[in-house]
Amino acid sequence: MFKRFLSYYEPQMGLFVTDTVCALVLAAIDLAFPIILRNLTGGLFTQGQAAIMQALGMIAVGLVLMYAARCACRYFVSYWGHVMGARMESKMREDLFDQYERFSFAYFDRNSSGDMMSRVVNDLFDICEAAHHVPEWIIICGIEIIGSFVILFTIAPVLALAMAVVTAAFAVIMFWQNMRMREVFSDNRKKISGINAQLQDSLAGMRVVKSFANEETERAKFRASNDRYLLSKENMYHAMGVYTATYGLLSGVLYVIVVLLGGWLVAKGQLQAVDMATFALYISLFCTPLETLVNSAETYQKAIAGFKRMDEVLSTAPDIQDKPGATDLQVTAGAVEYHDVCFNYEDVELGEGYADERPVIDHMDLSIKPGQTIALVGPSGGGKSTTCSLLPRFYDVATGSISIDGQDVRDVTQQSLRRAIGLVQQDVYLFDGTIGENIAYGKPGATAEEIAEAARRANIDAFIESLPQGYDTVVGERGSRLSGGQKQRVAIARVFLKNPKILILDEATSALDNESEEAVQESLEELARGRTTIIIAHRLSTIKHADEIATVEHGRVVERGTHEELLARGGTYARYYRMQFEGARAHELD
């Protein structure tokens, strides 16, 4: 983990070296002043008025230059040092986001979006400060502490040794407390992650919350999460309080030693009064960096706790990766072949809710001809959506294979595979931007003419042009300002613009009213023309135009044929058809 952390310093090495040099200069100047004052007090300032007045000009120039250099170094450390930390933090966030982009659906099924957002935003918040300050503090404080001891040993070895022994004892105690603080800060990161997850869940489901008038339930859930975070905070501050109190005790003991032991040495004639005064100045210089190091413990531990959670993500290998030497998919005709495919969500650790002795996809064989439209029907949980999710490798098959034009989907790059497949789902996701931007998502960099043509083919151009801002109309979060049918047609326009060779329609009209369904269905038929198309539908009226219909039960294709052939066969499809249409007619007669 530390090796990974240190790697982020490499692009900023120039800034880091300069920052280190400035830190060294700061430490040297801070150490120099007390010894300069001691030499002046015990030397020059005892030689009479004329000698002192003659030297004051040179002393003034030297001190001005020294503190001008200190001022310049302090500016560089404060400004460019923070910039270095901010750049490192920014790169870490990019790497973490890039890693999320590599994961398959299985990872997002296992982890809440609130927790993932917390790792990107909150967990790395203190990295900027730690990346800059911790090395600086170690350099400056280390030099000042060691330098102070060296100088103090030259002045009064006995007194300096007594201080060193006391400091070493307290250092052991504070190191042990520091280890305990690491656990507390790690727990604090987990608790804030829990708050983010709960908040994201409640806000995303706010329409459901209000429709059930369950605001109080959500308040109670959030308060419980917030109380856990508060308790973790209290534990954290308790650990910090003990830590800082230990430091306060250390500085107090050191001053007591200086006064008592130093006074005894003065009385014995083994220490000059001016040396004892210098000793007191160095004690102050010695305690200040100690206090800085103590106060840095919070930043350091927070940064380590946050980076550890980031490292957990970066160390997780994506379960779906391109093979070494994977080539781009070449779609020549669009034939799709499922051969003896098995798959179970337990294999990707989705949890107990998916536990089933029988695989979701159980030795499935399914062949789809180029340009053919095939509809998958069957009971919920039968494996229809999973069948379609396996084609673009949102999940990987456990056994068997899926191929497109004879190319195993595991042998081609994921990017080329997914570029070749267009997906229209029941639950349409629109980004919080304009209608034009959402359509252009199908082809980044598309021209205004291409966007308008895609909208026309999706039968939504007239609606868009009737809006005051046209294609610049903001759709709101998840497209909240559009109706279900309008969102579906924007999604269809997006796929038109993508122009894929293979199309998957997953319950694309099931949530729409009859009028919207009819408009969207026309758009879908236009979209499917000339493409290999897989349709999942519970409304059998929407799939009569399909070239073939396959009934999927328990992860297998149990029957296949045209609408008329399956009705004549009197199997599962015929039973579904009677349930939907004969039941509808009986309802109309009533």
Phi and psi in degrees as a GROMACS rama.xvg file:
@    title "Ramachandran Plot"
@    xaxis  label "Phi"
@    yaxis  label "Psi"
@TYPE xy
-67.134  -33.8183  PHE-2
-62.3737  -41.7211  LYS-3
-64.698  -42.0408  ARG-4
-62.1706  -45.4148  PHE-5
-64.2472  -26.116  LEU-6
-63.5336  -23.143  SER-7
-75.5264  -12.512  TYR-8
-78.6787  -22.4198  TYR-9
-57.6918  -48.6166  GLU-10
-66.5618  -18.5018  PRO-11
-106.495  22.1146  GLN-12
-61.6516  -37.5408  MET-13
-60.4468  -48.0176  GLY-14
-63.4386  -40.9783  LEU-15
-63.491  -43.3748  PHE-16
-64.5254  -45.59  VAL-17
-63.1666  -41.6144  THR-18
-61.4629  -38.9583  ASP-19
-65.6866  -42.2911  THR-20
-61.6466  -44.1851  VAL-21
-62.2883  -38.8519  CYS-22
-64.0927  -38.9017  ALA-23
-63.9861  -41.6261  LEU-24
-63.1496  -43.6064  VAL-25
-59.119  -45.5034  LEU-26
-64.424  -40.8616  ALA-27
-64.9398  -42.0151  ALA-28
-66.1552  -43.0492  ILE-29
-61.896  -37.3657  ASP-30
-72.1489  -30.8123  LEU-31
-73.3965  -35.2633  ALA-32
-60.1997  -49.0797  PHE-33
-59.9805  -39.0904  PRO-34
-71.2466  -33.619  ILE-35
-63.1945  -46.0378  ILE-36
-62.0811  -39.9324  LEU-37
-63.6134  -43.8503  ARG-38
-66.4011  -38.7698  ASN-39
-67.3153  -42.4366  LEU-40
-65.2309  -41.1412  THR-41
-89.4166  -6.73926  GLY-42
-124.027  -87.6709  GLY-43
-56.6619  -46.3148  LEU-44
-70.8097  1.12441  PHE-45
-105.018  3.91247  THR-46
-98.4024  2.45396  GLN-47
104.938  164.826  GLY-48
-62.4616  -44.0449  GLN-49
-62.598  -45.6027  ALA-50
-66.5564  -38.7445  ALA-51
-66.0188  -47.9929  ILE-52
-63.1763  -35.3106  MET-53
-67.0416  -33.2303  GLN-54
-90.3726  -17.4555  ALA-55
-59.8261  -35.338  LEU-56
-62.5741  -46.19  GLY-57
-64.6853  -40.1299  MET-58
-62.6017  -41.9011  ILE-59
-61.8385  -46.11  ALA-60
-60.5881  -45.1628  VAL-61
-61.0222  -44.3637  GLY-62
-67.881  -38.0988  LEU-63
-62.9197  -45.3511  VAL-64
-63.9594  -40.3392  LEU-65
-62.9871  -44.8204  MET-66
-81.6272  -20.201  TYR-67
-67.6441  -41.5248  ALA-68
-63.8121  -39.0708  ALA-69
-63.7018  -41.206  ARG-70
-62.8252  -44.4045  CYS-71
-63.9221  -42.0888  ALA-72
-66.238  -39.4687  CYS-73
-64.3726  -39.5133  ARG-74
-61.6153  -47.1819  TYR-75
-61.8415  -44.816  PHE-76
-63.2471  -42.1234  VAL-77
-71.9603  -38.7528  SER-78
-87.652  -66.1142  TYR-79
-70.4911  -27.9958  TRP-80
-63.2338  -42.1595  GLY-81
-68.3591  -37.1082  HIS-82
-60.4312  -42.987  VAL-83
-58.2374  -46.1875  MET-84
-63.3704  -40.4944  GLY-85
-64.1596  -39.2644  ALA-86
-65.6943  -40.2594  ARG-87
-63.8355  -43.9553  MET-88
-61.3107  -42.7559  GLU-89
-61.6515  -43.1447  SER-90
-64.9549  -38.2367  LYS-91
-62.3617  -42.1587  MET-92
-63.7735  -40.7523  ARG-93
-61.8833  -44.5577  GLU-94
-63.9898  -38.6711  ASP-95
-67.4213  -43.0318  LEU-96
-65.0771  -42.1839  PHE-97
-59.7172  -37.9547  ASP-98
-66.2985  -41.0755  GLN-99
-57.9522  -39.3768  TYR-100
-65.4381  -23.5586  GLU-101
-81.237  -21.2796  ARG-102
-73.3349  153.663  PHE-103
-84.5662  178.036  SER-104
-57.6342  -31.0071  PHE-105
-58.844  -38.9804  ALA-106
-64.9472  -42.9727  TYR-107
-72.5606  -24.6177  PHE-108
-69.8049  -31.2986  ASP-109
-85.7825  -24.5854  ARG-110
-122.17  139.431  ASN-111
-76.6496  149.404  SER-112
-67.0699  -30.5155  SER-113
-62.7764  -41.4712  GLY-114
-66.6551  -40.6366  ASP-115
-66.1932  -38.858  MET-116
-64.5976  -38.2153  MET-117
-62.0138  -38.5619  SER-118
-67.1771  -34.2055  ARG-119
-77.6597  -38.5022  VAL-120
-98.9582  -65.62  VAL-121
-71.1175  -43.861  ASN-122
-63.9809  -28.0948  ASP-123
-98.1003  5.45796  LEU-124
-60.3047  -39.4338  PHE-125
-89.5898  -3.23754  ASP-126
-62.0011  -40.817  ILE-127
-57.115  -49.2776  CYS-128
-65.1147  -44.1514  GLU-129
-68.127  -41.7982  ALA-130
-61.2367  -33.5518  ALA-131
-87.9646  -51.9919  HIS-132
-75.3991  -39.1447  HIS-133
-59.8927  -49.8119  VAL-134
-61.0213  -40.3674  PRO-135
-62.3696  -45.6748  GLU-136
-63.4243  -41.986  TRP-137
-60.6509  -43.0849  ILE-138
-68.0057  -55.9912  ILE-139
-63.2624  -51.7858  ILE-140
-67.4473  -38.9013  CYS-141
-61.6683  -45.8845  GLY-142
-65.514  -42.3751  ILE-143
-65.4816  -40.5739  GLU-144
-68.8092  -50.268  ILE-145
-64.8363  -44.4486  ILE-146
-61.6815  -40.9084  GLY-147
-60.8587  -44.3928  SER-148
-62.9296  -41.3317  PHE-149
-61.6346  -46.6336  VAL-150
-65.2294  -41.9767  ILE-151
-63.7515  -35.6551  LEU-152
-65.2192  -33.2056  PHE-153
-72.5514  -24.8082  THR-154
-86.1037  -51.0151  ILE-155
-148.183  92.7523  ALA-156
-58.5654  -40.9238  PRO-157
-64.0907  -47.2245  VAL-158
-65.1418  -41.8762  LEU-159
-65.091  -38.0054  ALA-160
-65.6035  -41.2257  LEU-161
-61.0457  -42.2273  ALA-162
-65.4415  -39.2326  MET-163
-63.9299  -40.9258  ALA-164
-63.489  -46.1895  VAL-165
-62.7111  -43.223  VAL-166
-63.0873  -42.1052  THR-167
-62.5604  -40.2546  ALA-168
-64.0069  -43.6679  ALA-169
-69.0179  -32.5104  PHE-170
-62.1534  -39.962  ALA-171
-62.5369  -45.5125  VAL-172
-61.5513  -45.0821  ILE-173
-69.9859  -31.5731  MET-174
-64.7785  -42.7165  PHE-175
-62.9832  -42.1721  TRP-176
-64.7461  -35.2846  GLN-177
-62.8744  -39.3418  ASN-178
-63.4624  -37.8667  MET-179
-68.0276  -35.6254  ARG-180
-64.3386  -32.0555  MET-181
-59.5192  -43.8757  ARG-182
-63.3109  -41.6967  GLU-183
-64.3993  -44.2972  VAL-184
-67.8517  -35.916  PHE-185
-63.5513  -43.2159  SER-186
-63.6129  -36.9838  ASP-187
-62.9455  -39.2903  ASN-188
-64.0273  -39.8833  ARG-189
-65.4901  -37.7545  LYS-190
-69.7703  -39.9503  LYS-191
-68.3251  -30.4779  ILE-192
-64.2402  -39.4909  SER-193
-63.4777  -38.8799  GLY-194
-63.4017  -45.0351  ILE-195
-61.0488  -42.3014  ASN-196
-64.25  -44.2502  ALA-197
-65.5588  -42.086  GLN-198
-64.065  -46.5711  LEU-199
-61.1702  -41.4121  GLN-200
-64.564  -43.9363  ASP-201
-68.417  -43.1778  SER-202
-69.6298  -39.2546  LEU-203
-65.0093  -31.6584  ALA-204
-100.689  24.1855  GLY-205
-61.3984  -33.4274  MET-206
-66.3242  -37.9768  ARG-207
-68.4043  -41.6823  VAL-208
-56.1544  -49.4725  VAL-209
-71.849  -32.6572  LYS-210
-67.0544  -27.3624  SER-211
-99.6692  3.77257  PHE-212
52.6321  43.3686  ALA-213
-106.835  32.9275  ASN-214
-58.8618  -39.3989  GLU-215
-65.9589  -35.8153  GLU-216
-61.9883  -44.0171  THR-217
-68.0899  -35.9331  GLU-218
-61.8004  -42.6027  ARG-219
-63.6845  -41.1827  ALA-220
-64.96  -41.7549  LYS-221
-68.5737  -39.8616  PHE-222
-62.3058  -39.0993  ARG-223
-61.9445  -44.2681  ALA-224
-65.8974  -41.0513  SER-225
-66.1602  -38.0743  ASN-226
-65.2248  -37.1427  ASP-227
-64.5175  -39.1878  ARG-228
-66.5732  -40.6533  TYR-229
-60.9019  -44.3138  LEU-230
-61.318  -40.9295  LEU-231
-63.8606  -39.2137  SER-232
-62.5895  -43.601  LYS-233
-61.4928  -42.0633  GLU-234
-62.9457  -37.8936  ASN-235
-64.9748  -46.0834  MET-236
-69.4667  -29.4859  TYR-237
-63.1261  -45.3639  HIS-238
-63.3575  -40.0357  ALA-239
-66.3415  -38.4601  MET-240
-62.1447  -44.3261  GLY-241
-62.3611  -39.5813  VAL-242
-64.3557  -49.1626  TYR-243
-69.3671  -34.0699  THR-244
-63.5182  -37.6057  ALA-245
-62.7329  -41.2643  THR-246
-63.1832  -43.6258  TYR-247
-58.991  -39.7599  GLY-248
-64.4875  -40.4048  LEU-249
-59.8957  -50.187  LEU-250
-62.5442  -37.616  SER-251
-63.3582  -43.966  GLY-252
-62.5811  -39.834  VAL-253
-63.8952  -42.1616  LEU-254
-65.9003  -37.5712  TYR-255
-61.7177  -43.3647  VAL-256
-61.7495  -43.061  ILE-257
-60.8641  -46.4738  VAL-258
-67.0765  -49.8884  VAL-259
-74.9519  -55.7093  LEU-260
-69.0043  -38.7182  LEU-261
-62.5023  -42.8276  GLY-262
-62.396  -39.2105  GLY-263
-64.3211  -40.915  TRP-264
-66.6773  -37.4701  LEU-265
-63.7595  -43.3643  VAL-266
-62.3384  -33.9464  ALA-267
-81.6207  -6.39656  LYS-268
80.6603  14.2028  GLY-269
-95.835  -1.97813  GLN-270
-147.736  131.681  LEU-271
-78.8192  150.448  GLN-272
-61.5287  -39.4406  ALA-273
-64.6357  -34.0263  VAL-274
-69.0379  -35.8187  ASP-275
-65.8394  -37.0684  MET-276
-64.1668  -42.922  ALA-277
-62.261  -39.4336  THR-278
-57.8753  -43.4802  PHE-279
-62.9978  -38.7302  ALA-280
-61.6193  -41.747  LEU-281
-72.2449  -28.7196  TYR-282
-61.7028  -43.2798  ILE-283
-61.9856  -43.7475  SER-284
-66.3929  -31.5681  LEU-285
-74.2225  -38.6971  PHE-286
-76.1255  -31.8269  CYS-287
-60.8343  -48.9435  THR-288
-65.3038  -31.4511  PRO-289
-61.4279  -43.8602  LEU-290
-63.6268  -39.3376  GLU-291
-61.2147  -44.7706  THR-292
-63.3331  -38.9518  LEU-293
-63.7488  -45.9405  VAL-294
-68.1727  -24.5272  ASN-295
-74.5725  -14.6448  SER-296
-59.0646  -39.3222  ALA-297
-62.3977  -49.2578  GLU-298
-61.5693  -44.1064  THR-299
-62.8646  -47.5716  TYR-300
-68.1842  -37.8818  GLN-301
-62.4126  -43.4002  LYS-302
-64.6353  -42.4448  ALA-303
-65.0881  -43.149  ILE-304
-62.1671  -41.9854  ALA-305
-68.335  -43.2299  GLY-306
-67.9963  -32.0733  PHE-307
-62.7429  -41.8404  LYS-308
-67.9244  -34.7822  ARG-309
-66.4244  -42.4512  MET-310
-63.5147  -32.3717  ASP-311
-59.3314  -39.8659  GLU-312
-71.5632  -46.6011  VAL-313
-65.277  -26.7369  LEU-314
-84.3964  -8.79805  SER-315
-82.7761  118.727  THR-316
-76.3109  127.766  ALA-317
-56.0744  134.095  PRO-318
-74.9037  -15.6498  ASP-319
-121.741  115.758  ILE-320
-135.314  156.27  GLN-321
-68.7561  140.337  ASP-322
-67.6645  151.841  LYS-323
-58.4644  128.276  PRO-324
80.1981  14.727  GLY-325
-60.9418  140.733  ALA-326
-106.555  165.159  THR-327
-71.4887  142.593  ASP-328
-68.0196  133.303  LEU-329
-112.844  104.796  GLN-330
-91.7193  108.638  VAL-331
-96.4425  -39.2334  THR-332
-125.655  -39.0929  ALA-333
103.976  23.2356  GLY-334
-75.572  135.09  ALA-335
-119.93  134.883  VAL-336
-134.758  119.265  GLU-337
-98.9614  122.047  TYR-338
-123.224  110.239  HIS-339
50.5434  47.7286  ASP-340
-84.4683  131.84  VAL-341
-124.372  143.882  CYS-342
-159.384  142.856  PHE-343
-143.59  134.856  ASN-344
-63.7401  -23.6547  TYR-345
-61.0665  -28.0827  GLU-346
-67.4601  -21.434  ASP-347
-110.688  16.6606  VAL-348
57.7008  51.9458  GLU-349
-78.1643  -21.5345  LEU-350
123.845  177.571  GLY-351
-66.5533  -26.3551  GLU-352
-61.8508  -18.097  GLY-353
-105.987  3.73678  TYR-354
-61.3946  131.931  ALA-355
-161.517  136.069  ASP-356
-65.939  -30.8748  GLU-357
-92.2824  135.087  ARG-358
-61.0062  150.978  PRO-359
-65.3985  -42.903  VAL-360
-114.622  121.138  ILE-361
-120.667  93.6677  ASP-362
51.8134  52.638  HIS-363
-80.968  136.623  MET-364
-121.839  127.214  ASP-365
-152.887  123.176  LEU-366
-116.287  129.868  SER-367
-123.175  122.938  ILE-368
-75.2489  158.093  LYS-369
-58.5465  131.476  PRO-370
75.6452  0.544559  GLY-371
-81.4955  144.563  GLN-372
-105.161  117.927  THR-373
-121.584  135.147  ILE-374
-106.202  135.262  ALA-375
-104.916  123.809  LEU-376
-126.402  165.076  VAL-377
148.638  177.466  GLY-378
-69.1126  156.797  PRO-379
-61.4661  137.668  SER-380
83.224  4.70913  GLY-381
-77.8102  -16.6989  GLY-382
114.993  10.8357  GLY-383
-66.7548  -53.0409  LYS-384
-64.8148  -36.7583  SER-385
-64.2276  -39.364  THR-386
-55.7033  -44.5776  THR-387
-72.5208  -33.4948  CYS-388
-68.1826  -25.2038  SER-389
-75.3542  -25.8858  LEU-390
-64.2495  -48.6103  LEU-391
-86.349  12.8888  PRO-392
62.3576  38.7317  ARG-393
-66.7318  -30.8171  PHE-394
-132.348  159.256  TYR-395
-103.872  144.394  ASP-396
-64.3594  150.072  VAL-397
-79.1669  -48.5095  ALA-398
-138.521  167.432  THR-399
84.185  -164.738  GLY-400
-154.591  156.296  SER-401
-127.095  131.348  ILE-402
-131.303  153.655  SER-403
-124.367  118.666  ILE-404
50.86  41.5535  ASP-405
80.6373  1.21204  GLY-406
-103.482  118.394  GLN-407
-60.7763  130.273  ASP-408
-63.3074  -19.4348  VAL-409
-81.8219  -9.67878  ARG-410
-97.7584  -5.13454  ASP-411
-112.265  164.83  VAL-412
-69.7671  143.707  THR-413
-61.4905  -38.6636  GLN-414
-63.2333  -46.0722  GLN-415
-68.311  -34.5084  SER-416
-63.1337  -47.9182  LEU-417
-76.9874  -22.9576  ARG-418
-66.261  -28.5838  ARG-419
-84.1943  -8.05587  ALA-420
-120.141  129.094  ILE-421
-105.196  140.593  GLY-422
-129.949  125.993  LEU-423
-121.308  119.914  VAL-424
-110.85  169.566  GLN-425
-66.8238  -45.8874  GLN-426
-91.2874  93.3064  ASP-427
-77.6048  133.541  VAL-428
-109.178  117.833  TYR-429
-110.082  138.99  LEU-430
-78.7898  154.823  PHE-431
-76.6052  79.8452  ASP-432
-151.991  -154.923  GLY-433
-88.1807  165.757  THR-434
-61.6621  -43.0391  ILE-435
-60.2578  -42.5491  GLY-436
-64.7593  -37.5554  GLU-437
-69.61  -37.4153  ASN-438
-68.0174  -41.8637  ILE-439
-66.3264  -11.7033  ALA-440
-60.9386  -24.593  TYR-441
-72.2854  -19.5577  GLY-442
-154.309  85.8238  LYS-443
-53.0335  131.828  PRO-444
90.611  7.10434  GLY-445
-64.473  148.589  ALA-446
-78.9227  164.819  THR-447
-61.158  -35.239  ALA-448
-66.7546  -41.259  GLU-449
-65.7362  -39.0309  GLU-450
-64.7009  -43.7909  ILE-451
-65.1961  -38.8031  ALA-452
-65.3899  -39.9525  GLU-453
-64.2447  -40.3942  ALA-454
-64.2383  -39.1391  ALA-455
-62.6406  -44.6188  ARG-456
-68.3175  -22.7833  ARG-457
-92.0786  6.25573  ALA-458
60.6448  36.9974  ASN-459
-127.77  3.23862  ILE-460
-64.3317  -40.4528  ASP-461
-63.1227  -41.6635  ALA-462
-64.283  -45.2493  PHE-463
-62.7562  -44.0487  ILE-464
-69.4541  -19.0307  GLU-465
-79.3926  -14.1694  SER-466
-76.6448  146.555  LEU-467
-56.9152  -37.3027  PRO-468
-103.336  4.54698  GLN-469
54.3903  -128.639  GLY-470
-70.3632  -11.3419  TYR-471
-91.5617  8.67508  ASP-472
-69.2374  129.393  THR-473
-78.8738  131.53  VAL-474
-88.4977  -14.3337  VAL-475
83.4776  171.437  GLY-476
-62.2899  126.993  GLU-477
57.0976  23.6257  ARG-478
72.879  31.7395  GLY-479
-64.1229  -18.4369  SER-480
-89.7498  0.966466  ARG-481
-114.528  155.536  LEU-482
-76.1708  170.728  SER-483
-60.5311  -44.1705  GLY-484
-66.3061  -37.9507  GLY-485
-66.6218  -41.439  GLN-486
-62.5263  -41.7188  LYS-487
-61.6668  -41.2678  GLN-488
-73.0902  -30.9669  ARG-489
-63.3855  -42.2876  VAL-490
-64.0574  -37.6471  ALA-491
-67.2707  -41.102  ILE-492
-61.1394  -36.2978  ALA-493
-61.6986  -40.893  ARG-494
-73.7331  -34.9586  VAL-495
-56.1361  -43.7087  PHE-496
-66.9483  -35.8355  LEU-497
-66.3943  -36.1732  LYS-498
57.2212  58.2571  ASN-499
-78.8834  161.317  PRO-500
-81.3822  -28.1073  LYS-501
-125.107  141.4  ILE-502
-127.325  137.08  LEU-503
-121.951  123.949  ILE-504
-114.645  104.85  LEU-505
-104.285  96.8646  ASP-506
51.6355  44.0514  GLU-507
-68.8798  -18.6736  ALA-508
-123.314  4.80633  THR-509
-67.0658  -24.4452  SER-510
-97.8384  10.3152  ALA-511
-103.551  156.115  LEU-512
-74.2213  171.159  ASP-513
-62.0059  -41.3872  ASN-514
-66.9642  -45.7053  GLU-515
-65.5566  -38.3164  SER-516
-61.171  -40.3549  GLU-517
-64.9326  -42.7192  GLU-518
-66.3925  -42.9957  ALA-519
-68.4247  -37.4574  VAL-520
-62.3305  -38.7252  GLN-521
-61.8197  -41.3506  GLU-522
-65.197  -39.2869  SER-523
-67.4169  -39.1962  LEU-524
-64.326  -37.9842  GLU-525
-65.8654  -40.5182  GLU-526
-65.7845  -37.8969  LEU-527
-77.7707  -14.3684  ALA-528
-61.8971  122.911  ARG-529
80.9708  7.34021  GLY-530
-120.551  150.787  ARG-531
-70.7652  121.954  THR-532
-129.391  134.017  THR-533
-114.161  124.854  ILE-534
-115.403  131.465  ILE-535
-109.36  126.68  ILE-536
-153.008  140.62  ALA-537
-95.5216  -27.6657  HIS-538
-81.0763  106.088  ARG-539
-68.4461  -19.6409  LEU-540
-64.8686  -22.0615  SER-541
-86.6962  -4.68206  THR-542
-120.201  10.6111  ILE-543
-61.9359  -28.1424  LYS-544
-78.5951  -8.41971  HIS-545
-63.1361  145.528  ALA-546
-64.3101  -38.7558  ASP-547
-144.721  157.567  GLU-548
-125.821  132.967  ILE-549
-119.493  127.872  ALA-550
-91.7227  123.982  THR-551
-110.951  122.277  VAL-552
-135.951  134.65  GLU-553
51.792  37.4088  HIS-554
77.2759  15.4907  GLY-555
-134.085  152.736  ARG-556
-83.7321  112.205  VAL-557
-96.3446  -20.7  VAL-558
-157.656  155.377  GLU-559
-154.834  140.901  ARG-560
165.8  -174.139  GLY-561
-77.5685  171.578  THR-562
-57.0652  -46.8654  HIS-563
-67.2511  -41.25  GLU-564
-62.3571  -41.5238  GLU-565
-71.5825  -34.7163  LEU-566
-64.0633  -43.0279  LEU-567
-65.832  -28.9583  ALA-568
-72.8279  -25.5556  ARG-569
69.1285  29.514  GLY-570
-95.099  -146.073  GLY-571
-62.8739  -43.7333  THR-572
-60.809  -44.4554  TYR-573
-61.0429  -37.6137  ALA-574
-65.98  -42.8781  ARG-575
-62.4939  -42.3905  TYR-576
-61.7002  -44.4349  TYR-577
-64.1582  -39.7293  ARG-578
-61.3544  -40.4268  MET-579
-78.8027  -48.2799  GLN-580
-90.2046  -38.6961  PHE-581
-70.6417  -35.2765  GLU-582
-65.6719  -37.5845  GLY-583
-66.5432  -39.5609  ALA-584
-66.5199  -41.0064  ARG-585
-61.8612  -36.8269  ALA-586
-67.1977  -39.7207  HIS-587
-65.2959  -39.1697  GLU-588
-66.0954  -35.8165  LEU-589
